[in-house]
């Protein structure tokens, strides 16, 4: 019997190299987190895209559909359809902009504000669940690393690329 290692194996420890599955793991965890988030918020009768829009309107009440389209990087007609959906659900209202009556100012309704309050609670629970394996310092480091990747990839902060 031969005691020599298989072809290509030297018996030396493998040299450490950079992880080769990082992008896959990001996609795997991201898809899992997105699915879990959608499950959590379904009790509010909204979908993740609704939540993103509501958050954007809540942080800048009175903003125009045009400014929303620019921030999302989509054509204005896409925003019209998204806002129509939120309006049908009773979460957003369009008001004529007093400074420019050609534009609508977007505002959350009372129901929309209530959904956002519930979303903050669900969002915190979701993040705590997804990141349960990490301590505070690790979570902060992961956030910093992901922000660096997002910046390098020229992603708009706070805007999910799924609207495009």
JOBEL-V318738 format. One record per residue. RES is the residue in one letter. D_CENTER is the distance of its C-alpha to the mean C-alpha in whole Angstrom. Layout:
{{RES & D_CENTER} {RES & D_CENTER}}
This chain:
{{X & 58} {X & 56} {X & 54} {X & 53} {X & 49} {X & 47} {X & 47} {X & 45} {X & 44} {X & 46} {X & 46} {X & 44} {X & 41} {X & 38} {X & 37} {X & 33} {X & 31} {X & 27} {X & 25} {X & 25} {X & 22} {X & 19} {X & 17} {X & 18} {X & 17} {X & 13} {X & 13} {X & 15} {X & 13} {X & 9} {X & 11} {X & 13} {X & 10} {X & 8} {X & 12} {X & 13} {X & 10} {X & 11} {X & 15} {X & 14} {X & 13} {X & 16} {X & 19} {X & 17} {X & 18} {X & 14} {X & 12} {X & 8} {X & 9} {X & 11} {X & 9} {X & 7} {X & 11} {X & 13} {X & 11} {X & 12} {X & 15} {X & 16} {X & 15} {X & 18} {X & 20} {X & 22} {X & 20} {X & 21} {X & 20} {X & 21} {X & 19} {X & 16} {X & 17} {X & 17} {X & 14} {X & 12} {X & 15} {X & 16} {X & 20} {X & 21} {X & 22} {X & 18} {X & 17} {X & 20} {X & 20} {X & 16} {X & 18} {X & 21} {X & 19} {X & 18} {X & 22} {X & 23} {X & 21} {X & 23} {X & 19} {X & 20} {X & 23} {X & 24} {X & 27} {X & 29} {X & 29} {X & 32} {X & 32} {X & 31} {X & 32} {X & 31} {X & 27} {X & 26} {X & 24} {X & 21} {X & 21} {X & 20} {X & 23} {X & 24} {X & 22} {X & 19} {X & 19} {X & 20} {X & 17} {X & 15} {X & 17} {X & 17} {X & 13} {X & 14} {X & 16} {X & 14} {X & 11} {X & 14} {X & 15} {X & 12} {X & 12} {X & 16} {X & 16} {X & 14} {X & 15} {X & 19} {X & 20} {X & 20} {X & 22} {X & 21} {X & 22} {X & 20} {X & 17} {X & 17} {X & 18} {X & 16} {X & 13} {X & 16} {X & 16} {X & 12} {X & 12} {X & 16} {X & 14} {X & 12} {X & 15} {X & 17} {X & 15} {X & 15} {X & 11} {X & 11} {X & 10} {X & 7} {X & 6} {X & 5} {X & 8} {X & 8} {X & 10} {X & 13}}
